[in-house]
Amino acid sequence: MRTPNLLTTTSLALALSILTSSASAAPSDPAITARATELFRAGRAAATAGDNKTACDRFTESEQLQPAPGTQLNLGACEEKQGHLLAARDHFRKAADAFGPEDRRRAVALNTASALTERLATLTVHVPAAAPEGLHVSLDGAALDPAAAEHGLELDPGKKQLVVEATGRQPRTVAVDLAEGEKREVTADAGDALAPEEPPAPLVAHDDGKERTRALEHTLGFVGMGVGAAGVVVGGVFGGLALHQASVEKTNCNTKTWACNATGVSAASSGSTDAVVSTVGFIAGAAFAAAGVYLFVSTSGSAPHATATGLTITPMTSTRDGQGVMGTWVF
């Protein structure tokens, strides 16, 4: 709480500064002096109306144009009314330094600065001896010097936020509400350790050579089944021709003496040739079809070595007497 003496001395200093602020300044350009005086009076009007923010802005502009200890006194007063005790003390100290040794306002400025110091809060931040690596402490977003913080920081009263960060640790926030004149000590302990990150999943090597081979085998499976089907068709066609020639042969030949006319002889020769072609077609077709089915099945499923079963190829040929002969292959 502010003391009555502070109010009295500040009011006296302001009253005196109104009369002497411009006179106390060093000589300068008349236009600048006039503008500085105008801004000073605007600041006084705003302060009288209770608009301390505007008052400080006008006093600051006036001070920049023509520095004067009276202006510093008024700046100190409007900053103090906004709760900016540190800034207010700084302005009163500057005013005291600018007044002459015999000027009674100097003592007023010094006493006011001293009273403001007693109202400031002090925050001491201790850094642990075994602090983790990369420890960083900030107060309201501004980094703290560990050495200065250890000796105590003079602060305006009010709510503050202390943040402690360190490598591999979670940020730790400490809220501090400081009263006027309070002295508080806190320890900058780091937060809990961060959970270890899970290692990335190992990359699986992609064997393009195997994939290309598998694709080629799959295609060859289709080709093999196609060629096999064509062979079976050829075998069937020539098997049918062989059966027809056997029938012609039987009609034109004597089955007891095996004597044949010209038609029977020709039919026997052609039937023999057709039977051979039919047999070769069936065997080759069956082989290609079996290989094609194997390649197709083994490269289609998840098991690369799956085999095809249950495929039955049954070619048929005929003898000279027209009797059928079958051969069966199972894959």
Helices and strands as residue ranges (DSSP letters): H 4-24, H 30-48, H 52-65, H 69-81, H 85-98, H 104-119, E 121-126, E 136-139, E 142-143, H 146-151, E 153-155, E 158-165, E 172-178, E 183-187, H 208-252, H 262-298, E 312-313, E 316-318, E 324-326, E 329-330
